[in-house]
């Protein structure tokens, strides 16, 4: 038995000491104390996702923001890259894909809040960290209170303030926070100066943030420190192992810092930092994936991303912020490319265009497996986040002693002394963790010792989940549940909690109720009901009646169904939608992305036809991928000798001159490929690839294993007219780069590999389901699964 005493009631949070937040009489007041954020007087746990508007076509912003909202994102954060907006000194651009105001207005229209990361130094794998090239020629000392620098920043901030005029939260707009600079770890007074300048320009949001990693010294009370953590680190060296600091993010712990983020750009970790007991645990850069630098190209899986996020939530995070949640493509400027590179003094060479980051939503809006995994957590946060925000971390006495431990089961409880959530993580990247047999947890809350599950269970390798403790559903209480909360609905006036099975562990429940009715075995246990022998699925609905006669319901899904779940207001009601193709709800319409033959909807808008769900056929048949017609234009010349950057000691990416010896393949793009959106998929192995359309670079790729995807929607006319030319370089066997073990080639003919396996044109289908067209009659009690009434356990 694994034990935690979680009876301690968290002390009252400190309030009034932070120089931010709105007056409590504001109807939607955003405020912050030492433990959590609040909104409208209620605890608030935001879910943030980074999406760089300037790295994505403006014509597609709305569709992508809807995807983010459907994935559970409530706050969109975005960098404002100075170099893109003032590439030529004195000439500011806020048009087209650089239209900050249009982007923020769209967020507001869709009910999404905004964090503006205004720099002036941003990083974001952008040239000079976002500083325009001309800044160096002014002779100023950047990131200090040098008056010459401040004068230039003041003009930039003034431009941003003009773009955001009327869009701040105080004006009824979506901007709830502004981040000052980025990764500035040793200039607290300068951060105060930046805040005052921004306020003078007209920016005055409820919240001010600054990154706190690396032991950053921040001005007390002036900014909210925000933290991060990544499953891998493309800024690490090319060593074969897993970055040591990444291990820490898969352990429940009180420490918030990751001193590896930005470590390649600073001399050392700052001493001191801030007193974190005076601030809530907020994050802004939980790794939604990882980019590929030339010398280090890791593969990050959906489980890597989801387990890390769950651990941060279990460790006390009150603001889940992903970097990025949506990938993009770095534009090419009028005077230069905009990527971070050795040529601009950085230790990492990045792709010129590609900023996919293996994110939940990819460079072209592709849905990744991590999208579905995180959506399950975000559905939980939407209904449980307000309670969770007030709870603190409790660790077991036998918690792993350090981050090298792979044998101790990692678990924790987040509680307020009476209620709580039990978190388990048995996953980490690269170095798998063992399964654990005969597991039971005992958690003391109030005067109760709650044991879950009812029977010992096996926690398999890779499992990560959260179970509720003393969770109210209407007038009944779920004392324990070996199942993860998904969301809460009110169906026909009846409170209904939706849960899902986790890690193939048999679901069992301990509930307080006068009567339990449904497809399960129900036995009395210490004044409660133990509910077992359930078969999770779309027909596993339990009705529970309280001693006072009121009803509550529990719908328990299997894990596969839970991964397909989304939620929104649809056809006049709050509904749960199960769809293998990601579902996006907007304005009472349902759009299904990708291939699926039907969606399931609960509560059903008519008679249930699939368990308690309505099955709604999705019309049409998704077009199938087609092999592309291509021809070889030129074969590769002699292999390129690796070039080592003398400053960083890391391998440098090929130059334009190196590509003169690349293999060149021309791909024809027929007009009928665009019956739906079209993605060109290149299955190959090699070093670096570039894609050109009519001589213009449209995409590039540091090969790291997965298929290279090139979205053609934004290049449709040129691609049909001119086709796409792929320039491919071979990978040398002795290239000083890191590849994930599963991706490494097994053979290098003649000391190198360039293997072009298959090129396909893959349609991306979208199907609009506008309204319900099924049976008119609604569900009745007779539609429920067979159930057995039990006597009141007194």
PyMOL commands that set and color helices and strands:
alter all, ss='L'
color gray80, all
select helices_A, chain A and resi 53-55+58-70+82-85+96-98+100-109+127-130+133-138+147-163+169-171+188-201+244-250+263-265+276-278+302-314+342-344+369-389+559-563+658-661+671-675+713-722+741-743+749-751+781-783
alter helices_A, ss='H'
color red, helices_A
select strands_A, chain A and resi 2-5+30-32+37-39+42-44+46-50+75-79+113-117+175-179+207-211+224-229+282-287+296-297+319-323+328-329+354-355+392-395+410-415+420-425+436-445+448-459+464-473+476-481+484-491+494-500+509-512+515-517+521-525+528-532+541-545+551-557+565-570+573-578+583-586+589-593+598-602+614-617+626-627+630-634+663-667+677-685+688-693+696-702+708-711+724-728+731-732+738-739+752-753+755-764+766-769
alter strands_A, ss='S'
color yellow, strands_A
deselect
rebuild
show_as cartoon
